[in-house]
Amino acid sequence: MPGMESGLQTNNPIIVAAFRNLLQHQAIVVLLLLAVLAVGWHVLRGAQLRKVANGEGNVEVPQRLEPRARRLLRVSFGLVWIFDGILQAQASMPLGMTTQVIEPSAAASPSWVQHLVNAGGTIWSNHPVTASASAVWIQVGLGIWLLVAPRGDWSRLGGLSSAAWGLVVWVFGESFGGIFAPGLSWALGAPGAVLIYTFAGLLICLPDRAWTSPRLGRTILSGFGLFFVGMALLQAWPGRGYWRGQLDRHASPGTLTSMLRQMAQTPQPHVLSSWISSFSSFDAAHGWAVNLFLVICLAALGVAFLSGRPRVLRVAVPAAIVLCLADWVLVQDLGFLGGVGTDPNSMIPMALVFTAGYLAFVQVAVVEVQVPITSAAVASLPLKERLTARPAYTFRVLAALCAIAVTLVGAAPMAVASTNPNADPIVAQAIDGTPNAVDYPAPGFRLLNQSGHSVSLQSLRGKAVALTFLDPVCVSDCPIIAQEFLASDEMLGAAARRVELVAVVANPVYRSTSYLVAFDHQEGLERLGNWDFLTGSASQLGRVWNAFGVLVSYSTGGSMIAHSDIAYVIDPRGHARYIIDADPGPGTQVTRSSFSVVLASAIRSVLDR
């Protein structure tokens, strides 16, 4: 029967189909933007060629090339954002993000972190399809933006936008990277991958003059030096489980050993799982030595980075890259394999940032080259001439605008969804299916309401009727369904005056009005002027159940076992127009809100006819 052990799986076909459909529609918009960009480039290039054909002279003006350190950050993190956007397009992301990523990361954090993350995660829970698709295009758009805008205000704005989005993801998606949770470790991903994205974005949005001296590179390396020393102390702190492997098979494994065993079980190529399993066995046998090696390496790298000596850094930076790659493969398992991985974890972004810091420290000369343009004074030309004077530059501006538009393809729907406190109907439909549209005269009935007054379907003509069946002594599904009806009434607003909410008792034993009144008081339904909880004799109720196809199963003692969770929407003429499966499924706040939206929408549709 409906209502028995149902729930939402991450591969729910209705959610997955809706997610793919939305991505496809948004992809069409993105392709149209790219087509407009291609046309713009064709027009600009054609204008330049016509000028050359007309014999207009070229002049040379100095133009600075982008520093290698900044280019490394911009291009690499542009590619990383695009890769993350592709990961967000996994079919399991709409329902798996909250249950497999957000909630587990928050569970080990203090209660205030959990409350904050839950408040932000409500948007994803209420609007899983919209939020998932939005995350895809926001991250793809940011990646494109960083790639196509190498210099100037557009490029710096791209870095700032990347930092802002990274901060949002770090707080609400990674629960501050787990820095407030026990067991924090550099090897396991502290301080969170996306915080490093944020740091890189802030570096990209720095003014050009910041890259003209070794000070910026020295500051980046010194910051990482302090970080590595701090992580070494944290790794060496006793009582955190990192000094222990598992010498005795009956003893509990150490923190790292336990983590490695979990990672080895995730779906991935066999060669990777075998490497991790082997390293897990090695750590189980030599946990103390492994942790000592890691502490020494982190401390040594920290001291080397703080030294600021080029000769020392020339060795320390490659060594840090090797250590990061080893941890990325053997401990973090590449970061994105199995489950609903959303990024490559912390090691690759971290290595990119301190490598960029090293490049900024050892090579700061800004090269000037002579670039031919089709005007001697571009700044003084009219707008049309300026657009055609340097078509490559203008193309990059157009490409940046296109990337911003791609970002807005995701950001705009998410912003709209964040203002809607009610869950999307798709959640309820994923549990119960879409409402079944019908059109036939609803079966008549005449019963007594909770006040002892006679109520018939005929007496309710002229009003839309939302009808369901509830057990007044039920403690599982029925209270949830009652709250869904209450929420639907609130959503209807002024239209609720033209609606009657009706429940028929679904218990042949506990059916007296005293039970109905107690149930109404418990669920706050007594304050509704358009609520009727109907009862009658066992034979009267049985006829109504049969007429509406409701199955009731109970023991001889009268204790309820199960009954059909079903709702009817009847139009003002007395015709049944919708049959809705009212199974509350997992019974979360999200599913309750979603069903309320479905019910309110069905009621409005019959009122508008």
N, C-alpha and C positions, 0 to 999 in steps of 0.2 A: 504494500500500500504506500501511497505517497507519504513522505515524512519519516520513513524508516531509513536511517543511516545514509542519507544523501549528503553530498558536499561538492565543492568545486575542486577539480583537479587542474593542474597547470596546463594540461593539454586539452582542456574543455573545447570541443569542436566549435561551439557557437562563439566563444570568445576568440579563439584562434582565427576563425573565418572573418570575424568583424575586424580584428587587428590587421590581417592581411589586406582586406578590402580597403581599409582606411589608408594604409601605407601605399597601396596602388593608386588611389585617387590623389594623394598628396604627391606621389612620384610624378604624376602627369603634370601637376603644377610646376614642379621643379624642372622637368624637361622643357616646359614652355619657357621658363626663365632662361634656361641655357640656350634655347633657340633664339630668344631675343638678344642675348649676349653675342651669339654668333653673327647675327644680322648686323649688330652694332659694329663689331670688328670688321666685317666686310665693307661696311660703308666708310669707316674711318680709313681703312687701308686703301680703298679706292680713291678717296680724296687725296691722300698723300701721293699716290702714283700719278694722279692727274697733275699735281703741282710739279712733280719732277719732270713729267712730259712737257710741261709748259716752260721748262727751263728756269724755274725759280731757284735762286742760289741757296746753298746751305751755309750755315755758320757753325762754329764750334763754341759750345758753352760747357763750363766745368760741371760735372755731376759726381757726387760722392757715391761710392759703392757701399753696400751694406756690410758691416763688420762680420767676419766669419762666425764669431761666437753668437751674435744675434741671429744670423741666418740659420745656424744649427738649431737654436731653440725654436725659431718660428716654423721652419720646415718640419722638424721632427715632431713637434707637438701638434702641428696641423695634421700630420699623418696619423698620430696617435688618436686625436679626436675623431677622425673619420673611422678609424678602426673601432673605437668604442661605440660610435654610432651604429656601425654594422652589427656589433655584438648586441646592441639594444634591440635589433630587429628579430631576435630569436622568438620563435612562436610561443615559448613558455614565459616570455617576459611579462605580459600583462598581469598574470596571476602569480607568477613565481617571484617577481621582484620583491613584493612585500613579505611573503612567507619564507623565502629562501635567502634573501639578501638583507633587507632592512631590519626585519624583526630579529633574526639571529645576531646581527651585529649590535643591536641595541640591548639585547637581553642581558649581556654581561656588564652593561654600563650602569651607573647610578640611576636612581629613579627620576631625577630631574632631566637627565639625558633622554630617558625613555619617553617621558611626557612630551618633551620638545620634538623628538623624532616622530612620535605618534601623531602629533598635531600636524606636522608637515606631511607625513605619510598618508593622512586622510585623503588628500587630493588623489593620490595614486589608487588608494583602495576604492574610493567612490567612483573614479573615472579611469579604470585600468586601461582601456583601449586607447582613449585619448592621451593619457599621460605617457603610455609606452611609445606611441607614434610620435608624440611631441619630442620625447627625449632623443629619438633617432635623428630627427631633422635639426634639432638644436645643435647636436654634437657634430653632425655632418656639415652643417652650415658654418659652425665655428672653425672646423678644420679647413674647409675651402677658403674661408676668409683669411686665415693665417697664411695659407699657401699663395694666394694671388695678390696679396698686398704687402710687398717687401719693404716699403719705406713710407714715411710721412704719417699724417694724422690718421689715415684710414688704417694703417698697420698698427699704430699704437692703440687705436680704439678697438681693434680686433683682439689685441693682447689684454686690454682691460675687460672686455666682454668674456674672454676665456677665463680670466681670473674670477670674475663674478659668478659665472656658472659653476666653475670648479668649487668655489666656496659653498654654494648651495648643495652640490652633490656631496661634498665632504661632510657637511653638518647633517643633512637629512638622509643621505644614502649610506654613508659610512659611519654614522654616529661619532663624528669627530675623529674618524680613523681609529677608533678604539683606544684613544689615549687615556680615557678615564676608566678603562676596564682593566681588571687584573691580568697579568701575564703579558703585558706590553713588551714587544721585542722587535728590534730592527729586522731580524731574520724573518719574522712573521708578517712584516708589512708596515710597522710603525714608521711615520705618523699618519699613514694613509696615502694611497697613491694620488688621489685627487688634490690633496693639499700641495703636492709637488707641482701639479698642473697649475694651481693657483699662483704659486711662487714664480713659475716660468712665465705665466701671463703677465704678472707684474713687472718682470724684467723686460719683457717685450714692449711694454707700454712706456718704458723710460724714455726720456728725450735723447736725441742723438749725442748730445755732449757727454752723456754718462758713459758712452762707449769709447771716448777719446783718451782715456787715461787708464792705467792699470788698477786704479783704485776699486772699480767695480768688481773686477775679477778677483782681487785680493779679498774683498769683502765676502764674495760668494764662497770662496775656498775656506776662509776663516769661519764662516757660519757653519759650513759642513764639518770643519774640524771640531768645533764645539759640539755639534750634533753627534759625531762619531764617538767622542769621549763620553758624552752622556749616555749613549746607547751601550757603550762598553761597561760603564758602571751599573747600568740597569741589568745587563746580561749577567753580570757577576754577582748581583744581589742574591744572597742566600735565601732559601725558602720558597723560591718561585718555580722550582721544578726543573730548571735547565741544567743543573749539575748532575741530574740523575738520568740514567738510561733505563734499563730493566734487566739487571743481572739475574734476578730471580723471576721466573715466569709467573709465580704466584703473587708477586708484588705489583703494585700499580705502576704503569710506565711513566717516564718523565714527560714534561710538557712537550718538548720537541718530538720525542718518539711517538707520542700519542697523535700529534698533529700530522706527522709523516704517514702514519698508518691510515689516517682518514683520507689524506690526499691520494694515497696509492689506490684507494677503492673507487675513485671517481672515474667516469668513462673517459678513456684516452688511449692513444696508441700504446701497444704492449711494451715497446722499447722504453717509453717514458715511465710507465708504471713499474717496470722491472728496475730501472735506475733508482726510483724513489724507494721501492721495497728494499733494495740492497742497502741504500743509505740509512733507511730506518733500522735495519738489522745491525748495521755498524754502530749507529748511535745508541741502540739498546745495549750493545756490549761495551761501548766506550763513551758513554754520555759525558763523563767528567772531562775526558781529553778533548772531545769535540767542542764542549763549551769553553774550555780553556783556550783552545785555538781561536775560537771566534772572539773571545774577549781580547786576546792579545792583538789580533788583526785590527779590530775596531779601534782599540786604544792607539796602536801604532799609526794607523791612518789619520786619526784625529790629530796626533802630535805633528805628523808630517804636513797636513793641510794647514795647521796653525803656524808652522815655521815660516811660510811665505818664501822659501828658498827655491829658486827654479830647478836646481839640480835634484833636490829632494822630491819636488813635485813631479819632475819628469819620470820618476820611478813610482811614486805613490799613486798618481792618477791611473796609470794602466793597471796597477795592482788592485786598486779599488774597483775598476771596471770588471776585472776577472772575478773578484770576490762577489760582486753584485750578480754577474751572470751565473756563477756557480749556485748561489742561493736561489736565483730565479728559477733554475732548472730543478735542483735537487730538493728545495724546500717549498717554494711557492708554486711549483708545478706549472710554470708559465703563466699562472694567474688567471687564465680564462678558460681552461679546459674543465669540462664537467659542470653539471648544475646550470646556473644562469650567470656565468662569469660576465662581468661588464667592463673589465679593463685588464691590462697585463700586469696588474699589481705594481708595487712600488719600485722594484729594482731598476727597470729600464728607464722610467722617468728620472729617477735619482741620478743614474749614471749620465744621462743626457745633460742634466743641469750642472753637475760639478765639472763635466768635461767642457761645457760652454764657459764656465768660470775660469778654467785653466786657459782656454784660448783667449779669453778677454784679458787675462793677466799677462800672457807672454807675447801677444800680438795685438797692438792697439792702433797701429798706424791706419789712418783712413785714406784710402786710395782715391785719387781724383782722376777721372778719365774724360776725354773730350768726346762729346756725343753730338753728331750732326743733327740739327733740327732745321725746319723749313722757315725760320723767321729769325731775325736778329734781335728782336725784343718781344719774346713771347708774352711777357706780363702785360704789355701795352696793347696787345691785339684784342679785337672783339672776341666774344665767347666762341663763335663758330670757328674763327681762325685758331684760337687756342686749342680747341678740341682736335683739329686736324694737324696742328703743328707737330705734336708728338703723339702719334696714334698708339704706340706701345704703352705709354704712360696712361693715356685716356682709357685704353682697354683695361688696364689694371684697375682703374677707378670703377669702370662699369662692372668688372668682375667682382670687386669688393661689394658693390651695391647688390649684385646678384646673390653673393654669399649671405649678405644681411637678409635678403628676401627669403632665402632658403631657411635661415635661422628663424625668421618670423613665421614661416609655414608651421614650425613646431611650437614656437613660443606663444603665438596668438591663441590657438585652441587651448593650451594649458592655462593661460591667463584667464580665459573665459570660464574654463572648468573650475578654477580656484574660487570663483565668485558664486558657484552653485553648491549649496550645502547638501543637496540631495544626490544620492547615488544614481548612476546611469541605469536605465531600465535593463540594459544588456546583462547586468549581474543576475537579476531575478530570472531573466529569460534563459540564462545559461543553466540555472537550476531546474526551472519548471517548463521551459519552452515558451514560445510566444502565445499570447491569448488566442483562444479558438473562437473566431468570429462565426456567429450563428444568427438565425432569424426565425424564431417560432414563438407562439404564445407560451409564456412561462406557466408551469403548473400552478393552479390556485391553491391557497391554503387559508385557514382561519385558526389562529392560535392566540394564546394570552401572552402579553409582554410582562416584563419584570414588575410592572405596577398593577397587574391583574386586569388590564384593559384588553379587550378583543382587538386583534389586528389581522386584517386579511390583505392579500395582494391587491384585491379590488379597491380597498380603502386607500391604497397608496398610489392610485392612478394619478397622473400629472407630475409625479416625481420619478427621478431615476432611483433605482434600488440596487444597492450592493449587498448581496446575500451570501452568507457563509454559514458554516456549521461548527459549533464549539461545545466542548465539554466543560461545564463550569467548575469541575474539580480537577481538571487537567493541570499539570505543572510543567509541561514541555512545550508543545507546539501551539496550543490554543492561546496562552497569554501573548505569545509573539504575534500571532495573527490578529489578535485584538488590538495590539499596539500599532500594527500596520494599518488597520482600518482607522484608528484614531489619527495617525499621521496623514493619511489620505484626506481625511476631513479637513485638517488644517491646511493642506496644500490647495484644496478647492477654494478656500477663501469665501467670498460672498456667494459663489455658486453653490456652497454647501446647503443653503436654504432650500434648494430645489432637489435635494438628495436625501434619501433615507438609508441609513446603515442598519442592516438587519442580520441577526444571528439566530439560528435555530438550534436548540439543545441537541447535542449528539450523545446523550447518555440516558438510557431508558430507566435508570434507577434514581440517580441524583439529578432530578429535574424540577424540584419545587422552586417557587419564586424566591425563597430565602437563599438558595444557592446562587441564583442569578444575580440577586442584589449584592451578595458578598463578592461575587466575581467582578461585577461592575465597579464596586468600591475599590477593590484591589487594583484594578487596571485603570482607574481614573475615568471610567466611561460614564459615570453618573452625571457628569457636567455637560454631556452632549444632549442637546434637545432633539436631535434627529437619530437617536440610537434606540433600537428595540431588540431586546433579547427575548426570544419567544419560546414558550413551552406549551405542553398539553399532556394529554394522556399518552401512555406508551403506544397505543394503537394509532392515535393521531400522528404522533411523531414518526412512527414506522411508515405511515402512508406518505408523509412528506419526504422522508429519506428515500423511499423507493421512487417517488416521482422525480426527484432530482439526481438520482443515481448515486446516492451516498451509501457507502458500506460501513457498517458498525460491527465491531467484534468486541465482545466483553465476556467476562467470566460470570459464573452463576451468582457470585457474591456481589456483582455489580461493578467490580473494579474494571476500569477501561483498559483495553489492550491497544486498540488502534481504531481510527476512523478516517475516512477520506478527508484530506485537506483540499477543499475546493471552494471557489467563489464564483458567483454569477453576477453579471451586470445586466439589469433589466431596464429597458427604456420606459419613459413615462406612459407609453401605450400598453405596457404589460408584456412586451415581447422580450425574450431572452436574446441579448445581442453578443455577449461574450461569456465564455466559460474559461476560467483561469485556474490553473493548478496553484494552490495556495501553500504548498509545502515550503516551510521556511528554511529548509536546507540546514546549513551549519548554524543558522540563528544569530549571526553577527549583526552588529549595528548597520553594517553596509548592506547586507542582504535585506534587512527589514526596510531600510530606507529605499532600496531599489524596488522592492515589491510595492511599496506605497506609491512610488512614482508611476508604476505600471497600472495600478488600480485607479489612481486619480486620472490618468490619461484616458483609460477606457470609459470612466464615468463622464468625463468632459465630452468625449466623442459622441455619446448617446444624447447628451444635453444639446449638442450643436445640431443635431439632425432635425 
